[in-house]
Structures are given as C-alpha cells and as structure tokens.
Amino acid sequence: YKGTTFTFSGHPVTAATDGTVDPNTLTIQEFDYSSGEHKKISGWTAIMKDGKLVITFPGIKYINVSGSSSRDANATNVFTVSTSCTTSTISDAEYDYSQLGETWSAPKIFRIPSINEAERNDITKDTYVAVMGGGIGSANQCAGSGVYLIDLENNGKIYGATANGGPITIVDTTPEGILDAAGTTVETPYGSDIANALPSSPIVITPDTAPGIPWRGAIVYFNDLEGKITKINLTNSTENSADLFDQTTLFNLEANTINKRYSYFAMDAGIGQDTNQFWLFGGTGNFQNLGGHGAGMDNILYGIKDPDFPFFKHLNLGEDKIPRETASNFLEKAHEGANAAKRIFDHCLEKTEETKGNCPSNTDAGWVIHLDTA
C-alpha cells in the first residue's frame, strides 16, 4: 500500500462532534532505520469515522508485505499511534498501572504525609510508600512518563491516585507546539522530540538523608529520558504555597534525537561543604545504542543547583503553577512550564576546555562539560 491515509479499527479515541481528533490526545512516532530510534512525526490530522480512527499524514507512507522487487517498492514505514499518556485506561485509578513500562527505575521507600490536608501534620497518619519512575516504554511508546507512588500499607494501590488520576504524570514535551483549550497554538520551541520515559531511579531527600530538614515526607528529583529535571513535593510543607504532589521543571538539558542527550541513569546529589548549596550531578548518553554516533551528537556532564532547597517552589509560570493531572489545563501548563524552564547552556558555566579550575559563581545555575568535544 502506498498513500497518505491509514485507517485503524479497534482503537476508539475521544473526538469532537464532527469526528475531529485533538492532536494533543495522540502521539505518533515513526521508526528511523538509520538511527534505530522512534521519532515523533507531526503535520498529521486524525478523525473518527464509522468507529474507526483515520489518520492522514503530510507525506506518503508505505506498507510493503510482499517483498516485491518492483522499482517502486519501498521499505515499510513502521509507525506507532499512542493515546495521550494522561488518559486513564482503567476505571479504578488506584490500580492503573497501564503507564508502567519496563521497570528500570529502582524504588525508594519513605513515609509520606496524609492525603487528607487536615491530617497532614499528624505523624501517625503517615504512610509507607515506594516511589519509582515509570520505566522504559519499549512495547508502548506512551508508557514510562510518570512517577508511581505505591502504597505499601494498602495492597499496592497507587497513593494519591484520586488526586492525580493515577500516577503523577510527567509531560512528554514536543518542539511542535500544542493547542490550548481555545484551539490556539502554544509555541514550545524548547520541547523535545524524544519519546519520554523515566528509566532512572529517583533522588529522594528526606529528614533522614540531609541535615536541617524542617518537614516530613520527601522532596523527589527525577531526570527523564528527554532531558527534563523535575522536582516533586511529597512533604507536609506549605512554604512557597506548596501542596502535596506539586511538581515543577527545575532544568531542561535541551535533549533531542540529534544530540542524543538521553538520561537513562539516576543523578547524584550533594551539599557544598562551604556554600551549603544543594547540587545535582548527572550525565547523558544512549544506553541502548552504546556504539552510536553521528553528526550533531553532543552528550554532556553537568552539575546544577537548586537554590530553593530544602523547600519546594513553583517555577517558570509566574504566579501560576502546574495543576493536578485531573485538571483540563494540565497538559497546557505542564508544556508551558517545561518550555520556560532554565536551559543548560543559557544558565550554566561552560567548563569543557577549563584548565584553571574556576568554579561557578553565585549567578551561575551550574556547570556543563561537553563529552563529544572534550
């Protein structure tokens, strides 16, 4: 088959009364034979027609099952169509593990304050949970981009599932822009074309792991596959108008499928002996293609500061913040926040050719070293 329109049965998605499908509710990726990676594609349109999903691509796609030797024969375009990762597929959100991929992320156990705000300062109401990333979505490209809080005292239910619609969703950004509720395009030039996931293990800061912590629970940091560093408040602190389950994008490593700046492994954390500042350290690379190379590849080592530690603070959206996942504007605000986050090359001291040992100043958010040019 050679054409631009493909029809899929058995895959109903939410559509408008005229059948149009909101592009924000689908993720379409195509396998790139040259790089061995799945890459997001854009410019398509989708409608529901007679109970079937009809997708029209901007260019011709091929399905070649005959092995034809015809001069017009082309390799099959291998593409995947996934519904939005924020859409719950199980009626009981407390057991919705549908976004869980291959579990590369090691769980960390701590006691979290009560979901009930009136009980949040009562230590006897704390609950043992395990926090872990959603892993790698090898079979389902939509899986993995979330944070699971597993209730160890209640048969493995997802803690906070009612408030969060399941796990805590970490937005899968795009450089193509998104549509807001009014149908206006919100530009997101600093988004990534990498299919997001959380294979890394979390950095979990509790009163037992760091000095001078004035709250109960944990502050959790995740570096995701597409290069966002997310900070999540799982404490009883209300400093800076924080609430349980709040999240913010601390930094953007500006990763994409060209520079191959993937984050597969956990960061390290430390507190400066002289400055008492909290630092996160990490590095990038494609663990699933160790011998990979190509023009534009640019992996890094980095160290970044969290100036608000040990408290949580909403960043990037002015007086606004990322709402709960169940809110209708969650995707819009999460994309906006990630797009406006500090970027590694605009706010960090370049140290690739450094020979004098000059340290970052108070105005620098961190440092960065380019591995592919060092």
C-alpha positions as CSV (number, residue, x, y, z in Angstrom):
1,Y,0.0,0.0,0.0
2,K,1.2,3.5,-0.9
3,G,-0.7,6.5,0.4
4,T,-1.2,9.2,2.9
5,T,-4.3,7.9,4.7
6,F,-4.4,5.0,7.1
7,T,-7.4,3.5,8.9
8,F,-7.3,1.7,12.2
9,S,-10.1,-0.3,13.7
10,G,-10.5,-1.2,17.4
11,H,-8.8,1.9,18.6
12,P,-11.5,4.4,19.6
13,V,-10.3,7.8,20.8
14,T,-12.2,10.8,22.0
15,A,-13.3,13.1,19.2
16,A,-15.4,16.2,18.6
17,T,-19.0,16.1,17.3
18,D,-17.6,16.4,13.8
19,G,-15.2,13.5,14.3
20,T,-12.1,15.6,14.6
21,V,-9.4,14.3,17.0
22,D,-7.5,16.7,19.1
23,P,-3.8,16.2,18.2
24,N,-2.8,16.6,21.8
25,T,-4.5,13.3,22.6
26,L,-2.3,11.2,20.3
27,T,1.4,10.6,19.9
28,I,2.5,9.3,16.5
29,Q,6.1,8.1,16.1
30,E,8.0,6.6,13.2
31,F,10.9,4.2,13.3
32,D,14.1,5.7,11.8
33,Y,16.0,2.9,10.1
34,S,19.2,5.0,10.0
35,S,19.4,5.7,13.8
36,G,17.4,2.8,15.1
37,E,15.2,5.2,17.1
38,H,11.5,6.1,17.2
39,K,10.9,9.8,16.3
40,K,7.8,11.8,16.7
41,I,6.2,13.0,13.5
42,S,3.9,16.0,13.1
43,G,1.7,17.6,10.5
44,W,-0.9,14.8,10.5
45,T,-4.6,15.0,11.1
46,A,-7.0,12.5,12.6
47,I,-10.7,11.8,12.6
48,M,-13.0,9.1,14.0
49,K,-15.2,7.8,11.1
50,D,-17.7,4.9,11.4
51,G,-16.0,3.9,14.7
52,K,-12.5,3.8,13.1
53,L,-9.5,6.0,13.5
54,V,-8.5,7.6,10.2
55,I,-5.1,9.3,10.1
56,T,-3.8,11.4,7.2
57,F,-0.1,12.0,7.0
58,P,1.5,15.0,5.3
59,G,3.7,12.7,3.1
60,I,3.4,9.2,1.5
61,K,3.8,6.2,3.7
62,Y,4.4,2.6,2.6
63,I,3.3,-0.9,3.7
64,N,5.3,-3.5,1.8
65,V,4.4,-7.0,2.8
66,S,5.1,-8.8,-0.5
67,G,8.8,-8.4,-0.7
68,S,8.3,-7.0,-4.2
69,S,11.3,-6.3,-6.4
70,S,9.5,-3.5,-8.2
71,R,11.4,-0.3,-8.7
72,D,8.6,1.4,-6.9
73,A,8.9,-0.8,-3.8
74,N,9.9,0.9,-0.5
75,A,10.6,-0.4,3.0
76,T,7.6,-0.3,5.2
77,N,7.1,2.8,7.3
78,V,6.9,1.5,10.9
79,F,4.9,3.9,13.0
80,T,3.1,3.7,16.3
81,V,0.0,5.6,17.4
82,S,-0.5,6.0,21.1
83,T,-3.2,7.8,23.0
84,S,-2.2,10.5,25.4
85,C,-0.3,9.3,28.5
86,T,-2.6,11.4,30.7
87,T,-5.7,9.3,29.7
88,S,-6.5,6.7,32.3
89,T,-7.3,3.3,30.7
90,I,-8.5,1.6,33.8
91,S,-11.7,2.6,35.7
92,D,-10.1,2.2,39.1
93,A,-7.3,4.8,39.1
94,E,-5.8,3.3,42.3
95,Y,-4.7,0.3,40.3
96,D,-4.0,2.0,37.0
97,Y,-0.5,0.6,36.2
98,S,-1.1,1.0,32.4
99,Q,1.6,3.6,32.1
100,L,4.2,1.4,33.7
101,G,6.9,0.3,31.2
102,E,9.9,-1.9,31.8
103,T,10.8,-1.3,35.4
104,W,14.3,0.0,35.2
105,S,13.8,2.6,37.9
106,A,14.7,1.3,41.4
107,P,12.0,2.1,44.0
108,K,12.9,4.2,47.1
109,I,10.9,3.8,50.3
110,F,9.9,6.6,52.6
111,R,6.9,7.8,54.8
112,I,4.6,10.3,53.1
113,P,2.2,12.6,54.9
114,S,-1.6,12.1,54.7
115,I,-3.5,12.9,51.5
116,N,-6.1,14.5,53.9
117,E,-4.9,18.0,54.4
118,A,-6.4,18.1,57.9
119,E,-4.2,15.1,58.9
120,R,-1.1,16.2,57.1
121,N,0.7,17.4,60.2
122,D,-0.2,14.2,62.2
123,I,2.8,11.9,62.0
124,T,0.7,8.9,63.0
125,K,-1.2,9.3,59.7
126,D,2.0,9.0,57.5
127,T,2.1,6.0,55.1
128,Y,5.0,3.9,53.8
129,V,5.2,4.2,50.0
130,A,7.7,3.3,47.3
131,V,8.4,5.9,44.7
132,M,9.7,4.9,41.3
133,G,9.8,6.1,37.7
134,G,7.5,4.5,35.0
135,G,10.5,2.9,33.3
136,I,11.0,2.4,29.6
137,G,8.1,2.0,27.2
138,S,9.7,-0.4,24.8
139,A,6.5,-2.0,23.7
140,N,4.3,1.0,24.3
141,Q,6.0,4.3,23.5
142,C,3.4,6.1,25.7
143,A,4.4,4.1,28.8
144,G,7.0,5.2,31.3
145,S,6.5,9.0,31.5
146,G,5.1,9.0,35.1
147,V,6.0,8.7,38.7
148,Y,4.4,5.9,40.7
149,L,3.8,6.1,44.5
150,I,3.0,2.6,45.6
151,D,1.1,2.3,48.9
152,L,2.9,-0.4,50.8
153,E,0.2,-0.5,53.5
154,N,-2.8,-0.9,51.2
155,N,-2.3,-3.8,48.8
156,G,-0.1,-1.9,46.3
157,K,-2.6,0.8,45.4
158,I,-1.3,3.9,43.8
159,Y,-1.0,6.5,46.5
160,G,-2.7,9.8,45.5
161,A,-4.3,8.2,42.5
162,T,-7.6,10.0,43.0
163,A,-6.0,13.4,43.1
164,N,-3.6,12.7,40.2
165,G,-5.7,10.5,38.0
166,G,-3.4,7.5,38.6
167,P,0.4,8.1,38.8
168,I,2.0,11.5,38.8
169,T,2.3,12.4,35.0
170,I,5.5,13.9,33.7
171,V,4.6,15.6,30.5
172,D,6.2,14.4,27.2
173,T,7.2,17.6,25.5
174,T,7.3,18.5,21.9
175,P,9.0,21.2,19.8
176,E,6.0,21.4,17.6
177,G,3.7,23.4,19.9
178,I,0.4,22.3,21.4
179,L,-3.2,23.5,21.2
180,D,-4.8,25.2,24.2
181,A,-8.4,25.0,25.2
182,A,-9.3,27.7,22.7
183,G,-7.6,26.0,19.8
184,T,-4.7,28.4,19.8
185,T,-1.2,27.0,19.2
186,V,1.1,27.4,22.2
187,E,4.6,27.5,21.0
188,T,7.1,25.1,22.7
189,P,10.4,25.5,20.8
190,Y,12.4,24.1,23.7
191,G,10.4,20.8,23.8
192,S,12.0,17.5,22.8
193,D,11.3,15.1,20.0
194,I,12.4,12.2,22.2
195,A,9.6,9.9,23.4
196,N,9.7,10.5,27.1
197,A,10.1,7.9,29.9
198,L,11.6,7.7,33.4
199,P,14.1,4.8,33.4
200,S,16.2,6.5,36.0
201,S,15.9,6.0,39.8
202,P,14.7,9.0,41.8
203,I,16.8,11.2,44.1
204,V,14.8,11.2,47.3
205,I,15.6,13.7,50.0
206,T,14.1,13.0,53.5
207,P,14.9,14.3,57.0
208,D,17.0,11.1,57.4
209,T,19.2,11.8,54.4
210,A,20.0,15.5,54.7
211,P,20.6,17.9,57.6
212,G,18.3,20.7,58.7
213,I,15.1,19.4,57.0
214,P,12.1,21.1,58.7
215,W,9.3,19.0,57.1
216,R,8.2,15.3,56.9
217,G,8.0,13.3,53.7
218,A,10.3,13.7,50.8
219,I,11.4,16.1,48.0
220,V,11.9,13.9,44.9
221,Y,14.0,14.7,41.8
222,F,13.8,12.9,38.5
223,N,15.8,13.3,35.3
224,D,13.7,11.9,32.5
225,L,14.8,10.5,29.1
226,E,14.1,13.7,27.2
227,G,16.3,15.8,29.5
228,K,13.9,17.5,31.9
229,I,14.8,17.6,35.6
230,T,11.6,17.6,37.6
231,K,11.2,18.4,41.3
232,I,8.2,16.9,43.1
233,N,6.8,17.9,46.5
234,L,5.8,15.0,48.7
235,T,6.1,16.8,52.0
236,N,3.8,18.4,54.5
237,S,5.5,21.8,53.9
238,T,3.4,24.7,52.7
239,E,6.4,27.0,52.2
240,N,6.0,29.0,48.9
241,S,2.4,27.9,48.7
242,A,3.4,24.3,48.1
243,D,1.0,21.5,48.2
244,L,1.3,17.7,48.2
245,F,2.1,16.2,44.8
246,D,3.1,19.6,43.3
247,Q,5.7,19.4,40.5
248,T,7.9,21.9,38.6
249,T,10.6,21.6,35.9
250,L,13.9,22.6,37.5
251,F,16.0,22.4,34.4
252,N,16.0,21.5,30.7
253,L,19.0,19.7,29.3
254,E,17.8,20.5,25.7
255,A,17.9,16.9,24.6
256,N,16.7,15.7,21.2
257,T,17.2,12.8,18.8
258,I,20.0,14.7,17.0
259,N,22.2,15.4,20.0
260,K,21.2,12.1,21.6
261,R,21.4,13.6,25.1
262,Y,19.3,10.8,26.7
263,S,19.1,10.3,30.5
264,Y,18.9,6.7,31.4
265,F,20.5,6.7,34.9
266,A,19.9,8.5,38.2
267,M,21.7,11.7,39.1
268,D,23.8,12.1,42.2
269,A,23.2,14.7,44.9
270,G,25.4,16.6,47.3
271,I,25.5,19.7,49.6
272,G,28.5,22.0,49.3
273,Q,30.8,22.0,52.3
274,D,31.5,25.7,52.1
275,T,28.4,27.1,50.4
276,N,25.8,24.7,51.9
277,Q,24.1,24.7,48.4
278,F,22.3,21.7,47.1
279,W,23.6,20.2,43.9
280,L,22.5,17.6,41.4
281,F,25.1,15.9,39.1
282,G,24.4,13.8,36.0
283,G,25.5,12.7,32.5
284,T,23.8,11.8,29.3
285,G,24.2,9.1,26.6
286,N,22.2,6.5,24.7
287,F,22.5,3.3,26.8
288,Q,20.5,1.4,24.2
289,N,23.0,2.3,21.5
290,L,26.4,2.4,23.1
291,G,28.3,2.4,19.8
292,G,26.0,5.0,18.2
293,H,27.5,8.1,16.6
294,G,26.5,10.7,14.1
295,A,26.6,14.4,13.2
296,G,25.2,16.6,16.0
297,M,25.7,14.1,18.8
298,D,26.6,16.1,21.9
299,N,26.5,14.4,25.3
300,I,27.3,16.2,28.5
301,L,28.3,16.0,32.1
302,Y,26.5,18.6,34.3
303,G,26.0,19.9,37.8
304,I,23.1,22.2,38.7
305,K,22.0,24.0,41.9
306,D,18.6,24.0,43.5
307,P,18.6,27.4,45.2
308,D,15.2,26.8,46.9
309,F,16.3,23.6,48.7
310,P,15.1,22.3,51.1
311,F,11.8,23.7,50.1
312,F,9.6,23.3,47.0
313,K,8.9,26.3,44.8
314,H,6.7,26.7,41.7
315,L,8.9,27.9,38.8
316,N,8.6,29.1,35.2
317,L,4.9,30.2,35.2
318,G,5.0,33.4,37.2
319,E,2.1,33.4,39.7
320,D,0.6,30.3,38.0
321,K,1.5,26.7,38.6
322,I,1.1,23.2,37.1
323,P,-2.3,22.0,38.2
324,R,-3.3,18.4,39.2
325,E,-3.3,15.9,36.3
326,T,-7.1,15.7,36.5
327,A,-7.4,19.4,35.6
328,S,-8.4,20.2,32.0
329,N,-5.4,22.6,31.5
330,F,-2.8,20.2,33.0
331,L,-1.1,19.5,29.6
332,E,-1.1,23.1,28.6
333,K,0.5,24.3,31.8
334,A,2.9,21.4,32.0
335,H,4.2,22.1,28.5
336,E,4.4,25.8,29.2
337,G,6.4,25.3,32.4
338,A,8.8,22.9,30.8
339,N,9.4,25.2,27.9
340,A,10.1,28.2,30.2
341,A,12.5,26.2,32.5
342,K,16.1,27.1,32.8
343,R,18.2,25.7,30.0
344,I,21.6,24.1,30.5
345,F,23.5,26.3,28.0
346,D,21.9,29.6,29.0
347,H,22.4,29.4,32.7
348,C,25.4,27.1,33.3
349,L,29.1,27.8,33.2
350,E,30.9,26.2,30.3
351,K,33.7,24.0,31.6
352,T,34.7,21.9,28.6
353,E,38.0,23.5,28.0
354,E,38.6,24.5,31.6
355,T,42.2,24.1,32.9
356,K,42.3,26.7,35.7
357,G,39.7,25.2,38.0
358,N,37.4,28.3,38.0
359,C,34.3,27.4,40.0
360,P,30.7,28.6,39.1
361,S,29.8,31.9,40.7
362,N,26.6,32.6,42.6
363,T,25.0,33.9,39.4
364,D,25.7,30.6,37.6
365,A,23.0,27.9,38.0
366,G,25.6,25.2,37.5
367,W,28.3,23.9,35.1
368,V,28.4,21.8,31.9
369,I,31.1,19.8,30.1
370,H,30.6,18.6,26.5
371,L,31.8,15.0,26.3
372,D,31.9,14.7,22.5
373,T,34.3,17.7,22.1
374,A,36.3,17.3,25.3
